[in-house]
Amino acid sequence: MQGLIKSLENKDDEAIKILMIARKKEHDLGCSEPPSYARPVLISLGEVYLKAGKYDLALKAYQDLAKKRPNSANPLWGPL
């Protein structure tokens, strides 16, 4: 959530940094969808990359999510 707030404040570099930390923590915990916030970090990261004009990184974030969750529609929100 903090990363998305920074993105809305047009602080994309800070947003990306926060979301990358969240991605690592999500991976280390082995839990990508806590009950209180059922939105994979990779979706937020992809959106922030798109907003920042970092299209190659946005595509990679959505592709990583598609590999991680091949039966999920979530990656289709991005530019696949």
N, C-alpha and C positions, 0 to 999 in steps of 0.2 A: 504494500500500500504506500509506503514512504517513497518508493521509486516512482510510482505513478504520480504522486503529488509533486515531486520534483520535476517530472516531465510537464505537468500542467503549468508549472511556474517557468517553463522554458529553460530549465536547467538540465538539459539532456545528458551531459557528461556525468553529472552527479546521479541522475536517475539510473543510468547504465551501471555505474559503479555499485550502487545499492542493490540493483537487481542481480548483478553478477554474484555478489555476496550471498544474496538470498538463494540463488540457483545452487551454489556450492553447499549451503546449509541444507537445502532441500534434498540434495543428493546424499549428503553425509547422513542425514536422518533416515533416509530410505522412505520418506513420506512426502508425496508431492501435492497432496490435496488435504490439508488440515480441515476438519469439519467446519471451522468457523470461517474459512475463506477458500471455497472450492474453485480455485482458479490457478492452473499451473503457472509457475513463474515464467516459463518460456513464452507464454502468450503475452504477458506484460512486457517482457524483454523485446520480443518481436515488434510490438506496437511502438515502443520507444525508439528502437532502431529505425523503423519506418518514418516516424516523426522527425528524427534527426537526419534523415536522408542517407542513412547507412543501409542501403537496400541489400547488399550482399550479406551483411550480418543479420538482417531481419529474415531473409530467406533461410539462412543457416539455422536460426532459432526455431523457425516453424518446421524445418526438415528434421531437426533433432527431436522435436516434440512428436512428429509423425513416426519416427523410429521408436521412440520410447513408448508411445501409445498407438500402435497401428490400427486399433479398432475404435479410436476416438475421432469425433468430428472436430474437436478443438483445433487441430492444425490447419483445418480448412478455412479458418478465420483469416489466415495470412495469405501471402502471395504464392501459394504453391501452383 
